[in-house]
Amino acid sequence: MPTRKASAVWEKGLKDGKGSFKGESGTVNGSYSFGSRFENAKGSNPEELLAAANAACFSMALALGLEQNGTPSAKVETEAACTVEKVADGFKITTMNLMVKAKVTGIDDATFQKIASATKDGCPVSKALKGNVAITMTAKLN
């Protein structure tokens, strides 16, 4: 299996500094700052990247679970919200909230919820966060 790489550069101090990141593919890149991470300034941040990674991983894993159930999805849309908070004398990513909508025929809601719940606990990014970040999920059939 492949190993994926990314890099980041930070210049100056925490509050007056700025950073940039890029993935090896060249399709993921951006800039970030104290303001874009801990306030509402323009730019990206690590939490946005983590949310995107979890949303993408969850969507693929749910599609697989539905396919293995014999009810392949026509579409899976996942929005992830990653929260960073001040905890004690530092910051911590505390929650990841997944909101998924899927277009699937031939499946009842109870079976869909069971597969979605297993995916929440089983996708590789969720597994990496498990035990450190509270992961919640809302799943709806379209």
LINJOGI-V371721 format. One record per residue. N is the residue number from 0. PHI is phi in radians with two decimals (* if undefined). PSI is psi in whole degrees, -180 to 180 (none if undefined). OMEGA is omega in degrees with one decimal (NA if undefined). Layout:
BEGIN
N_PHI_PSI_OMEGA / N_PHI_PSI_OMEGA
END
This chain:
BEGIN
0_*_148_-176.0 / 1_-1.33_157_170.6 / 2_-1.87_126_-178.8 / 3_-1.70_147_-176.1 / 4_-2.23_151_172.9 / 5_-2.60_163_178.2 / 6_-2.45_159_178.8 / 7_-2.51_150_177.0 / 8_-2.26_136_175.1 / 9_-2.16_133_-179.8 / 10_-2.09_135_177.7 / 11_1.37_-162_-176.9 / 12_-1.40_180_-175.5 / 13_-1.09_-57_-173.8 / 14_-1.41_-30_-179.0 / 15_-1.77_5_-176.9 / 16_-1.57_179_176.6 / 17_-2.62_156_-178.2 / 18_-2.46_167_174.5 / 19_-2.52_156_179.1 / 20_-2.45_159_174.8 / 21_-2.73_147_175.2 / 22_-1.64_157_-177.1 / 23_-1.08_-26_-179.2 / 24_-1.25_-22_-176.6 / 25_1.51_-5_-179.0 / 26_-1.63_-13_178.2 / 27_-2.04_119_176.8 / 28_-2.85_161_178.5 / 29_3.04_-178_178.5 / 30_-2.11_156_179.4 / 31_-2.59_162_-178.6 / 32_-2.64_175_174.5 / 33_-1.01_-44_-178.7 / 34_-1.11_-39_-179.5 / 35_-1.35_-17_179.4 / 36_-1.64_-45_-173.1 / 37_-1.93_-4_178.2 / 38_-2.26_-152_-179.0 / 39_-2.06_28_179.0 / 40_-1.25_160_177.9 / 41_-1.19_151_179.9 / 42_2.16_174_-178.9 / 43_-1.65_-171_177.8 / 44_-2.94_163_-179.2 / 45_-1.04_-34_-179.2 / 46_-1.16_-38_176.3 / 47_-1.09_-42_179.1 / 48_-1.15_-41_178.8 / 49_-1.15_-40_177.4 / 50_-1.10_-44_178.7 / 51_-1.09_-42_179.1 / 52_-1.09_-44_-178.9 / 53_-1.20_-41_178.7 / 54_-1.09_-44_-179.0 / 55_-1.16_-46_-179.5 / 56_-1.11_-47_-179.3 / 57_-1.06_-45_-178.9 / 58_-1.04_-45_178.8 / 59_-1.14_-44_-177.7 / 60_-1.17_-37_177.6 / 61_-1.17_-41_176.2 / 62_-1.01_-41_177.8 / 63_-1.12_-48_-179.8 / 64_-1.05_-40_178.4 / 65_-1.19_-39_177.8 / 66_-1.12_-44_179.2 / 67_-1.14_-24_177.0 / 68_-1.40_-7_-177.0 / 69_1.47_14_179.7 / 70_-2.27_70_-176.3 / 71_-1.06_146_-179.5 / 72_-1.47_149_170.5 / 73_-1.49_-30_-177.8 / 74_-2.85_138_172.9 / 75_-2.22_123_177.6 / 76_-2.06_124_179.9 / 77_-2.20_130_172.5 / 78_-1.92_133_179.1 / 79_-2.10_137_177.9 / 80_-2.10_116_-176.8 / 81_-1.87_126_-176.8 / 82_-1.94_130_172.3 / 83_-1.93_137_-177.4 / 84_-2.37_156_173.5 / 85_-1.28_123_179.1 / 86_-2.30_121_-177.6 / 87_0.94_-122_-177.2 / 88_-1.77_19_-179.8 / 89_-2.61_-162_179.6 / 90_-2.11_152_-178.8 / 91_-2.56_139_170.1 / 92_-1.34_117_-172.1 / 93_-1.80_-36_-175.8 / 94_-2.46_151_170.5 / 95_-2.30_118_-179.6 / 96_-1.90_119_179.0 / 97_-1.75_129_175.9 / 98_-2.13_113_-173.5 / 99_-2.09_140_171.8 / 100_-2.21_134_-178.8 / 101_-2.34_141_175.2 / 102_-1.78_109_-175.4 / 103_-2.45_133_175.7 / 104_-1.81_153_175.0 / 105_1.34_24_179.5 / 106_-2.33_141_175.7 / 107_-1.56_161_-175.5 / 108_-1.08_-39_-178.8 / 109_-1.08_-43_178.4 / 110_-1.18_-42_177.6 / 111_-1.05_-46_-179.6 / 112_-1.09_-39_179.3 / 113_-1.11_-45_179.7 / 114_-1.18_-42_179.2 / 115_-1.11_-41_179.5 / 116_-1.12_-43_177.6 / 117_-1.10_-36_178.7 / 118_-1.18_-41_178.4 / 119_-0.98_-40_-179.3 / 120_-1.48_-20_-170.2 / 121_-1.91_-14_-179.3 / 122_-1.19_148_-173.7 / 123_-0.97_-38_180.0 / 124_-1.22_-43_176.7 / 125_-1.06_-40_177.7 / 126_-1.07_-38_179.5 / 127_-1.16_-31_-178.8 / 128_-1.51_-24_-172.9 / 129_-0.95_134_-179.6 / 130_1.59_-15_179.9 / 131_-2.04_-28_-175.3 / 132_-2.30_134_176.3 / 133_-1.33_120_-179.0 / 134_-1.88_123_175.8 / 135_-2.03_162_-177.6 / 136_-2.63_141_169.3 / 137_-2.15_123_-177.5 / 138_-2.18_132_-179.4 / 139_-2.31_141_172.1 / 140_-1.48_138_174.7 / 141_-1.59_none_NA
END
